[in-house]
Amino acid sequence: MRRSRSLCAFIGILMLLAACSPVEEGDSDTESDELRAGEAQDGGELVIALAEEPDALDPSIARTFVGRIVFASICEKLYDVDENLEIVPQLAADLPEVSEDGLTVTIPLREGVTFNDGTEFNADAVKTTFERHLSIADSARASEIAPIKNIEVVDDLTVELTLSEPFSPLTAALADRSGMIMSPEQIDALGADFGDEPVCVGPFQFVERRAQDRIVVEKSNEYYDADEVHLDRVVYRVIIEPNVRLSNLRSGDVDVAERIAATDVATLEDDDAFQLTEATSIGYQGISVNIGNADGLGQPHKAPDSALASDEKLREAFELSLDREAINEVVFDGQVVPACSPISPVTPFAIEFECPQQDLEAAKALIEESGAPTPVPVELITNNDAESVRMGEVIQSMAKDAGFDVSVRPTEFTAALDETDAGNYEAFQVGWSGRIDPDQNIHQFQHSTGSINISGTDDPEIDSLLEEARVEQDPEARKEIYQQAIEQMHEVRGIIYLYHDKLFLGANREVVGIEYFGDGLVRVRNAGFAQTEN
């Protein structure tokens, strides 16, 4: 994500396609912008390089993007998305049936499914999982499905949810971690330690984890479509530095590498031994500013003792010191989509916003109006890989010209999450991998009760608009509500949105069957190594 030292000229915003699907058989092997399709041989071990260390492999509390990549192989959901980012049933048998008043949601379940420990998948298991999501300490799912007030088991294959109010984002939430159903037996056995040895429904089952090194999963014989799963094992290796991920891919030590750096794209494009695909992320990257999280998540909102928290004028000045277009050119070789919205331009809810342009004079004037002594100190936490640090240094350089003294604090990613959850930070350069419904990109971060509201945003107007958007059933009306909400977020600046990632996935030419969409997940259910001709 983060590179070069000098500031370059602006370039235009890139508007890219949302998703990439595998090429059809017969397409040229020289294609570098799509993943190879073809018949996979049975057996083998696929090694995938992850850009960060996942947090707990517990669907109720997990928060990291890389964790979702691992979950894609071991924890299926009630619903998933396809290559067009449309919701499709996975463990559910069909899309939900919603009552006319929007308060009753009936979900039919897939028949003949078992968890990877042999336990039967049924409505009772769904009820157990939902109750855990809603009640477990530190749940990151509670606000995603908060309107669920009652869960009734109609029969073994039917669940009926009673809502406190209509809730438009529910199906989309169930197409992510809120919809991952866990084995009730393993929940009973491990309780809060479920993430140490997760058991769900999936083509692969968890085997082992070595912290900061690897996660190993093996083909599950319990999986309902086991005949369609080719690989024996998948090994997820944690390789933080992009140049090291690339080197490991080119040497053959890994078969697939996620988030190839923009500056390394040309290297793979020019090498016929590898394939490269891209997708514009449905998530966002930005800077979370601690404006009301002095005492940590779950505690009453309280402003910390920091410059940015003390005055909205200083937060506005900080944003005006930044040049999104130059960040794109300098750090990403023009390979991201500069933006000031949490909603990706490749989704149906995309909203046009004219982002504030860099204005150093206006920024200086705001600092002077605030009465703050200059230079204004700001500590910025970044991830500890070289690119993230580079991103911090570019922000540091830009902000200095306006009168800010930014110190960059590189921190291992999961440790950074712990620090920011506890409120021990001023600003954090962090993103969100994105969901197909805007609610899951906004509510938990910007609503005063949001489960991941690390900024401590507590604004009645934002709250009201986000609540209204959850109840509204008409997509166009919801889009208008989100536009108003984001305009107010621009005033508060609990998060300063910067850009939408362009995701690059690199793979050995012999790998076939991987699916890679705009959500950035590496789906390996049907993956394998190409059959060799005898």
Secondary structure, 3 states (H helix, E strand, C coil): CCCCCCCCCCCCCCCCCCCECCCCCCCCCCCCCCCCCCCEECCCEEEEEECCCCCCCCCCCCCCHHHHHHHHHHCCECEEECCCCCEEECCECCCCEECCCCCEEEEEECCCCECCCCCECCHHHHHHHHHHHHHCCCCCCCCCCCCEEEEEEEECCEEEEEECCCCCCHHHHCCCHHHECECHHHHHHHHHHHHHCCCECCCEEEEEEECCCEEEEEECCCCCCHHHCCCCEEEEEECCCHHHHHHHHHHCCCCEEECCCHHHHHHHHCCCCEEEEEEECCCEEEEEECCCECCCCCCCCECCCCHHHHCHHHHHHHHHCCCHHHHHHHHHCCCCEECCCCCCCCCCCCCCCCCCCCCHHHHHHHHHHHCCCCCEEEEEEEECCHHHHHHHHHHHHHHHCCCEEEEEEEECHHHHHHHHHCCCCCEEEEEECCCCCCHHHHHHHHCCCCCCCCCCCCCHHHHHHHHHHHHCCCHHHHHHHHHHHHHHHHHHCCEEEEEECEEEEEEECCEECCEECCCCCEECCCCEEECCCC
